[in-house]
Amino acid sequence: MTDPLPPVLRRGFRTGLGLAAVVFLSACGVQLPVSQAELAQAASDVPAASTAAAVPRATAAAAPTPKAVTVQNPILFVTQVPLNGDPFASRISTFANHFPQIESAPRGGDLMIRYPDGTLRNLTREAGFGMDGQQGANAIAVREPAVHWSGTRAVFSMVVGAPARQYNDSNGKWQLYEVSGLARGETVRITKVPHQPTGYNNISPVYASDDRILFTSDRPRNGQAHLYPQLDEYESTPTVTGIFSLDPATGALRVLNHAPSGAFSPTIDSYGRVVFTRWDHLQRDQQTSPANGASNFASEAANAARLPDRSESFPESREGMNSPYGRVNAFTYNLFTPWQMNQDGTEELSLNHIGRHELSFNYLPRSFTGDGALADLVNTSLIANRTAVEIDSGLFNLREDPRRPGDFYAIHANEFGEGMSGLIVRITGAPTTTADKMTITRVSANGGLYRNPLPLSSGQFVASYTPSSRFQAGIELRLRQLETDGSGRLVAGDPLTGAGISKSVSWWSPDNRRSYSGLLWELEPVEVVARPRPPAPTGQLPAPERAVLTEEQVNEQSLREWMKARDLALVVVRNQTSRDIADRQQPFNLEVPGGVKTSSGNGRLYSISHFQIFQGNQVRGYTSFERGRRVLAQPMSVQGNPAYPAGPPGSVAIARDGSSAAFVPASQALTWQTTDTDGEPIVRERVWVTMQPGEIRTCTGCHGENSRNQSGNSPSQARPEALRQLLRHWKQADDGGASMPRRRNGSGPLAPGR
């Protein structure tokens, strides 16, 4: 039996507005080293926030009698002038929430701190930001604070300015700011983070273990302004391009992952992993109609010609298609999935490599309609999870439980109309838990909607909550301490802010004058408490691949430096014929002609010969409704791999042991498929992955096995023959007269400067 969610959380719907975009919210991290005595003692001179009549509310669900608030540490949070429900692409939407325009992010909110005795302090106002009444040059909207490991400061995002008069725009962007002076009695100081991209929207910041700031941004991944904005894969709406790393001291800036439809609300867990939500939407363009002026550019170059061409080749068609293997089902993909990567951007993968068959297992159409061995349903006896995360929904605002490392709380919500609110779920995601053993468990009771779940170091729980059953105009969103009911599920207790925080403001929309007077929304809480810096994990080359390098006398560091200099990574698959035992939607009876075969003993046997890799190029443009460009999957084009005229463009051979190895573009989204001898696709990856310059990425099989493959065997530990052949080619290649001289195979390790 699955654990079905209430209809309000399962009614994902689509809109024909011709818009869409991204997701990124939430409060990251958490801390403050000031002693509890200090924190509980000060602020007697800081007045509590004023109160006023509550805004009109939707029908509220009955709630149990709440208990007194007993939150033990200060809570940093933001206030927001309420929106009219969840309008498309607003600051609280699941995607496209990075727009700074006042219609998407009404000005008038602040950065607030609540001390354990209930005293409230307006930090932005103390520092000279924000205003009441008519919003003008000093108006602000604030979002997503994250507390430093020391607990003495925090980073957040803020947009400054509102239209000064009718029909004007403020032209402000979301920018990163740092706040210090959080303890009572200290002077608050807010400064703009230096060296950040100034012409773009930078949001969702979090401190890395080494004090770099990681954040999402709509800056083009490679800084080329003519590619701005990147358009998502759904309605071709502007989106953030991925997670960036900034060293504020040196200005060193680089993209950690290139996410064609967006990556959101990163956090650092106790293991040092960057954990975030990514919008997985790799599908063919639904805006390809000539009425939209859709066409492909010849390349990503600023002067690239616009071609009379709208062709796409990956993944399957949205309408279905024919193939030599029979009819191929239509394919679309729309899921907000938990992901992880190292703090240097290496080893990006879905959380513990969890796949659609472990998340959305109720119905996943098979690829080839005529192959009776393929399945449309997942055999749930092979996986532990019983709560399906349906297509058109997802998991948002993942936050690790400080008392149970590897357990995360998140909001399960639909993509539209719910303001990223819904039920709270718990995810078991410790690094030692394989995807087939992961569980998603609903932990909140019926009644109302939750947002921004925050488990505290004391074992208590805080979240933003509305008693309304629908996210509509007039609802309140207040921070509540959560309690447990008789069944052990979380329910909303008393508000943390007493009668609430009220404000009266007005602004130009910019066409019309609008006003609001009443309670502000309370969003994105973080706990102000010190916590240990986690180690920053780094990728280690597994033993089979390390053995091949040793046998071929290749110095690993030299190989990595060579790739870094050329913005390349290396991907190695040990056995392309091996697939996870529960993944039965695509062919799993596979063989390499004249080589290895892996099957479950029934159904059609497919031969695979080529490993074709695609790179995400921003080459789809439109003339009718949107500037910027959308990403399309196109065959990769890199130097360094052996010439391979036998395979389709962007491919390398699959060796007889089932292995493949290829140099691939770094810092750019990649996906791939295996094909037969004629280049006909057999198994498609259908998700994007980014690799870093110099990274060596290894996979045991095609969709890596959790514990067993389709034959019931453990993942391959064989030394990949394809890697051996690639290294021999690399040692002998001239690389176009570059710095590495020709070397005869077996002539000794290649070392820097030789």
N, C-alpha and C positions, 0 to 999 in steps of 0.2 A: 504493500500500500504506500502511495506517496502521501505527502502532507500538503494537501491543496490549500492555497491561500484564499482568503475571502475574495468575492468577485470584484470588489473595488480595487484589488491589487492585481487582478488578472485580466483586466479589460483593456490591455494595450491597444491603442488605436492609432491610425495613421492620419495625417493631415495632408490636404492638397494645396497647402499654402505656397509650395515651391520654396520652402526655407528649411533650415536645420543647422545643427552644428555640434556642440561639444558638452563636456561635463567637467567640472572641476570645482569642488567646493570643499568645505570642511575645515576643521581645525586640526592641525597636526600636533605632534609632540606634546611637551608639557613640563613645567618645572619652576622652581624658585628656591634657592638655597638659604634665603633669609630664615632665621630660626622661627619656629612656630610661635614662640613667645613674642617676637618682634611683630610678626604678621598679625597676631591677634590683638596687639596693643595699640596700634597707631590710628590715624585718620579721624580722631575725635574732632579735628578742625575741618574735616571734609564733609559737607552736608550730604545726606542721602538724596537720591534723585527725586524730583517732584513727581506727584501722581496726578492723574486726572481720570475723567470718566472713560470707561472702556469703549472700544469701538464696537459696532454692532457685530453680533456673532451668529454663525450658523447654528442649527440645532445641535446641542451638545449631547454626547452619550453620557449615561449615568456613570458616575465614578465612585469608588469606595472612599470612605472617610480618610483623608490624607493624614500623614504623620508630620511632625515638626521637622523642618529642614535641619540637618546635622552635618552638612558638608564640611569637612575638616580643613581643607586647603583653599586658598584664594582661587577664584575662577575668572579667567580672562575671556571676554566674549564681545560680540559686536551687536549693535542695534541697527535696525533697518526700517525706514518708512515703509509701511505695508504696500504691497502691490494689489492689483485687482485680481486676486487669485494667482494663477500661474500663467500669465500671458507668454506667448511664444518668445523664446530667446531672451528671457528676463534673467536677472542676476541670481534667481533661485531655481532656474530650470535645470534639468538634467544635462542638457547640452546647450551650446551657444549662450552660455551664461557669462561670457567674458566681455560682452559689449559694454562700453563705458557711457553710452548715451543716457540721458536722464530718464528717457522712457523705460529703459531696461533696469536702471539703477537709480531710483529717486534719491536725491540728496537729503541729508538731515540725520543720518545715523552717526554713531560714535563708537570708539573703542572704549570699553568699560572694564572695570575690575570689581569683583565682589569679594569682600573679606569674610572670614569665617563667622563674624558676628552679624553679618547681613549688611554691613555698610557698603554703599556703592560709591565708586569714584569714576568720574568722566575724564579719562586720560587725554583724549584728543583735545577736549576743550581746555584743559589745563595747559596744554602745550601750544595753544593758540590756533588750533584748527577747528573748523565747524562753526555753525551759526544757527540761530533761531530765525523765525519769520521768513521774509523773502530771501530765497537762496541766491547767492551771487558768487563773487570771486573766491570767497573763503569757504564755500559750501563743500561738503565732503560726503562720500559714501565709503564704507570700510568693510573689509571682509577677511576672513580666514587667518586669524593669528596663530602663530606657532611659537612655543616657548623654548628658549635656549637650554642646553644641557645644564648650565649653571643655575637656571631659574631666575637670573637677575635681569634678563632682557627678553624681548620677543620681536619677531619679524611679522609683518602683516602687509596687506595690499590696500591701497587707498587711491581714490580718484578725487582730484581737487578741482572745484569750479563748477558753476552752473550757468546756463544762458543768462546774460545780463538783461536782455530785452527780447521781446517777441520775435520769433523766426530766427533767432541766433542759435549758435551751438557753442559749447564751451571748449570743444576740441581737446578735452582732457583724456588721458590714458590711465588705466590702472597701473600704478607703480608700487615698488616695494619700499617699505619704510621700516625702521627699527626703533623700538621704544625701550627706554630704560627708566629706572626710578619707580619700580613697581611696588616696593615696600612702603607702608604708610610712614609718612614723615619725610620721605625722599622727594626730591624735585623731579618731576617727569620730564623726559627729554625725548623728542621724536626727530629723527634725521632720515633723510632719503638715502637708501642704499646706493653707494657709488658704483659706477661702471656698468649699471644695468642697461639693457636696451631701452632708449628713451622714447623712441617713436612707436612703441608697440605696447600691448597690454600684457603685463606680467602679474600673475596671480598664483595662489596656492603655494606659498613658500614654506620651506622646512629647512632646518639646519642639518647638514651632513655631519658625520662624526668628526671631521677635520675643520668644521666651521665654514666650509663652503655653503652657499645657499642654493638649494635645488628648488625649482619653480617651473610652472608651466607658462607658456608664452605663445602669442600668435606671430612672433617673429619668424620669417622664413627659416627653414632648418639650416640653410647655407648662407643666410644673410642677404640674399639677392632680392632687392626690393621689388623688382618687377614681378616676382612670384606671389606678392602679397595681395590679398590674403589667400591662404590655403583653404580650399573648399572641401567640405566633408563628402563622404561617399553615399549619403542619403539624399538630401534635397539640395546638395551643392551650396550649403550655407557656410560662411566663414567659421573657422575652427581654430583652436590652438594647435600648434604643430607637434608638440611633444613636451618632454621634460628637459630643462636646461640646467647646467651647472655653472655657477658664477663664484669666482673667488673675489670678494669685494676688495681685498688688499691689492691684488695685481691686475684685476680686470679680466683675467682668463675666463673666457666664456665658450662653452661648447654644448652641443645637443647630445643628450644621453639616449634618447629614443625618438625616432621619427614615427609619429602616430597619425596616419592619414585621416582619421576621423576624431582624433583627440585622446589625450590622457589627462586624468583628473585626480585631484586631492591626494598627492603623494604624502607618505609618512615613512618614518624610519622605525622598523620594529627592533625588538631587543636582540635580534640576531644580526642586526646591521643591514638587513635587506631594505630596499626601497619598495614599498608596497603601495599600489595605486589601482584605480579603476581605469580601464581602457575601453573605449567604444569600438568593439569588433564589428565591422560593417563592410568587410571586403566583399564586394559584389559589383556586377556591371552597372553602369550609369543608368539610372532611371530617368534622367533629364536629357537623354540623348536625342529627343525629338528635334527635327529641323526647326520647329517653331521656337525652340529655345536658342537657336543659333549655335548648337553644339558642334564642335569640330576639334580636331587634334592639331597641336603645334608640332613642327618637325623635331623640336627638342625643347629643353628648358631654357635655352639661351634667350636673352632679351630681344634679339633681332630674328628669332626663329620664325619661319614662314608658317602661316596658318594653312593647313592642308585641306583639300576637299575630301575629307576622310573622317569618319566617326567610328572606325573599326576598333574592336576590343577582342582579346583572345583568352582572357583569364578573369575569373573562373568560368564556370558554366554559364550558359545563357539564363536570363531571368525568365524566359518563356519556355525553356526546354529546348532540346536540340537533338538532331540525329547523329549517330556515330557508327563506325563499323561494328561496334558491340551492341547495337540497338539503341533504343531511345534513351536519352539522358534527361533526368528530371530537371525541372526548373530549380534554380538556386538563388535564394536571397539570405541575408545574414544580418541580424540586428540584436546584439547582446552587449550589455555593459558588464564586463568580466573583471574579476580580480587578477592583477598581474604583479610581477616582482622583477627586480634586477639588482645587481650590485651597485654600490654608490658611484662607481666609475662607468656605469652603463653597460657593463658586460653581463652576459648570461641572462638576458631578458627572456622571460617565458611567463606563461600564465601561472598563477600561484600554484607551486608544486606540480606544474605541468597539467593542471586540471583541464579537461577538454569538454566539448559540448556534450559528449555522451555521459559525462559524470554530472553535468549541470542541468542540461535541458533534455532529459532522457525520455519525456513522454512521447514525442513524435519528431523524428528526424528522417526525412525521406531519403531512401537509398539513391545512389547516383545512377546506376544503370537499372532501368525499370524492369527489364526482362530477366535479370539474374535473380532467380529465386533464393539463392543462398544469402543474398544481402538482406538486411533487415531495416524496417522503418521504426522499430522500437528497440530500446536498449534492454538487454537482459539484466535487470536490476539485482539479480542474485550475485552478480560479479562486482557490484559497487556497494559502498556503505551508505551513500547519501540517499535520503528519501524525500527531500524537499526540492522540487523542480524549480529552477529559475527559468521561466518561460522566455521564448523569443519575444522581443519588444519590451523587455524589462531588464533589470540588472541589480547589482549590488553596489551600493554607494557609501562613501564616507567610512571606509574600513579603519577601525581603531583597535589596537591590540590591548588586551586585558593586562594591566601591569602586574597582576598577581598570578596570571596563568599564561606564561610566555607561549606564543604560537596560537592562542585563541584570539579571534578577532570578532568584533561586533560590527554590524553594517545595517544599512537600511535596504530592504527589498522594495523597490518601487518600479512603477511603469515609467516609460520614457516621456509621456505627455501629461500635462494638466495636474500633476500632483506635487509640484514644487520640491521634488526629490524627497518626498515624505512617504511613509508607509509603516510597515511592521519592522521591528528589530529582530535580526537573526544573529546567531552565533556560528562562526566558521572555524573549524579545526584546521589550522594551516601551519603547524610547526614544520620546519624543514625535513624532519625525519618521517613525516606522514606522507605516504604516497597518495596520488590523486584518487585511487580507488578506495582508499580508507578515509578520505576526508568526508565530513558531514556538515550539512547546513541545517540548523535547527531554529525554528521560530521560538523566540523567548519573550515576546511582548503579548499582552492580552488584547482581546478585541476592545474597541472603544477608542476613537480618536486616531490621530496620525502622529508619528514620531519623526524627528529629523535630528541629525548630528549626534549620534549616540556617543557617550563619553564614559567608559569605565574608569573609575578613580583608583588611586593607589591604596586607599583605605578600604576598598571593597565596595564602596558605594557607587551609585550610577546617576548620571545627569544626562538629560536630553532636552532638546527643544520639542514642544508638544502643543498640539491643538486638540481640544475635545471634539471638534467637528469631524464628522465622518467623510467629508468632502473638502478638498482644498479649493475654496471658493472665496469670493469677495467677502470681506468683513470678518474673517477669522482672526483669532489671536494666535500668536506663536510665542510661548513663554518658556523660559528655562524652568524645568521641574527636576526635583530629586525624585528618582524612581524607587518604588518599593515593590515587594512581591505580594501577590494575592495568594489565596488558599491553594491554588494549583501550582504555585511556584513561578508564575509568569510575572513579568514586569508590568507595573501600572504607574500612572502619574501620581506623584504626591504633591506637596505644596510648591508654589512658585518660589524660586530663589530670590526674586526681586520684590517680594511683598506685593504691594498694590500695582507694581509695574512702573515702567519708565515712559513718560508721556512727553510729547512735543507738539508744537503748532508751527507748521511750515507752509510755504507756498513757493511755486516755481513756474517757469515757462516750460512747456512740454516738448518742443519749443513753440508750437503753433498756438497753444491755448494756455491760459493761466489755470493752474491747478493748486489745490490746497489740501492740507490734512491736519487734523487736530485729534490727538488721542494716543493710545498705547502704541509703542513701537514694537516691532518684532525683535526677539532676542535669539541670536543665532550663533552657531560655531564656537561653543565653549571649549576651553582647554584648561587643564589643571596647572596651576602655578606651583611647581614643586621640582626640586632638583632630581635628576636621575642619572645613572652612569652612562657615559658615552659607550655605545656598543662598538665592537670592532667592525671595521669596514672590510667585508670579505672580498677576496680576489679570486679569480678563476685559476684553478690548477689543472694542468694538462693531465688527463687520465692515463693510467699505466699503459694500456695498449698503444695509444698514440705516442706516448713518450718513448716506448720501446722501439717503435718504428723510426723515430728521429735518431735515436742512439744507433740503431743498426745501419742507418743511412748516413751516419756521421754528419748530421745537421745540428748546429748549435741553435737551441730553441730561441734564445734571446736575439740572436742575429736574424733569425727568420721573422720574429715579431717586429724588430726594428725596420727591416726591409719593407714589411707590410705597412707599418705606420707612415713611412716616408711616402708611400703611394696611396694612402687612404684606402687600404684593403684589409679584409679579414679573411679567415680560412674556415670553411665549413666542412666537416667530415661526418659521414654517415656510415656506420659499420655494416649494416645489413638492410638494404632497402626493401627486402621481401618480408621483413619481420614487422608485425603490427600488434598493437595492444589487443588482448583477448576480447575486450568488450567493444571494440570499435569495429562494428560490422556494417556500417552504412556505405563504405566504399570497398572495392575488392580487397580480399585478404588471402586469397589463394594465388600466390605470386611465385614466379620463377625468373631467373636470368637465363637466357638461352645458353645452353652448354655449361651452366653453373648451378648455383645454389637454388633450392626450392623450399618455400615455407608455406604450409597450408594446414587447414583443419580437417582435411579429408573429405570435403563435400563441395559441390558447386564447381563453377567454371574456373579453369586455371588461366591466369593472365601472364603473359610474358612482358617483362620490363627491361629496356636496354639503355635508356637515357634519363639523366637527371637534369631537368630544365629549371633554371632559376630566373625569377623575374625581379626587377627593381621598381620601386614606386617612383615614377616620373610625374612631375606636375606639368602635364601637357594637354589636358582637356580644358578648353576654354568655351565661353558662351558670349554671344553678342547681345542677347535680348534681356537678361535679367540680373546678371551678377558679374562684377569684375573679379579678378583673381583666377586661379586655376585649380582644377581637381586632379588628384593623383590617379593614374592608371598603371596597371601592372604590365610592364613591357620587358621583353627578354633583356637580361643584363648584358652590359658591354664593358668588359674589363680586359686588361692585358695581364699576362702571367700564366694563364691556363694553356695547355697544349691545344693546337688547332684541332678542331673536331668537326670536319665537314659531314660526317655520317649522321650527326644528330641535329635536332631543330636548333634555331638560334638561341644562344645563351645557355647551352647545355654542355655537360661533360658525360663521359661514359660511366655506366655502372659496371664495375668489375665482376668477374665470375664469382667472387665470394659475396657479392651483393653490396659491396662498399662503393662509396663515391667520395670525391674530395675536389674542392674547387676554391680558388680565390674569388672573393665576392666584394662588391662595393661596401664600404663601411659608412656609418652615419646616415644611412638611407634605408627606408623600409624595404624588406625582401620577403618574397614568398616563393613557392616552388611546386613542382609536380614531377611524377615519374611518367614516362611515356613508353610506348612499345617501339619496335624497330622503325616503324614509319612515322614516329613522332606523334602518335595519337595518345592523348592523355588517359592515364589509367587511375592514378591516385593523386588527388589535388590537396595541397596543404590548407589553403583558404584562410589563413591568418597571416598578419604581417609580423616580422621580427626584425629588429635592428641590431647590428653588430658594430663594435667599436674598432677603430684602427688598431691593428696588431692582435686582435682577438682570434683565438683558435677555438671554434665552437664544435663540440662533438655531440652526436646523437647515436644512440644504440640502434635505432630503427626508424622507420617512417611512422610518424606519430609514436614517439618513444613509449616503450612498454612500461607499465607501472610495476608489475611483479612478474607477469607471464605474457608471452605472446600468443598468437592464435593457435599455435601447436601445443601450448601448455608449457613451453620452455622458458627459461630465464633469459634476460637480455644478453645479447652477444658481448663477449669479452675478447673477441678475436682481434688480431692486429690487422687493420684495414689495408688491403692490397692497393686500393686506389690512392691512398695517401703515400704509399711507397713510390708509386709511379709518378705522382705529382712532384714529390721531392726530387726525384732523379731528373725530371724535366727542369725543375727550378734551378738545380745546381748547374745544369749545362746551358741554360738559356742566357742570352745576352741582355734581355730586357731593353732592347732598343738602344744599346750603347750607354746604359746608365752606369752607376758607380760600381756595380758588382761585375767582376770579370768572369769570363767563361771558366768553368771548372769541369774537369772530367769526372764522371760518376765514380764515387768511391775514392776520390783523391784527398779526402780529409775534411774535417769540419770547416764550414764557412764561418769566418769570424769577422767582426767589424774591422774595416781598414785594410782588408786583404783583397 
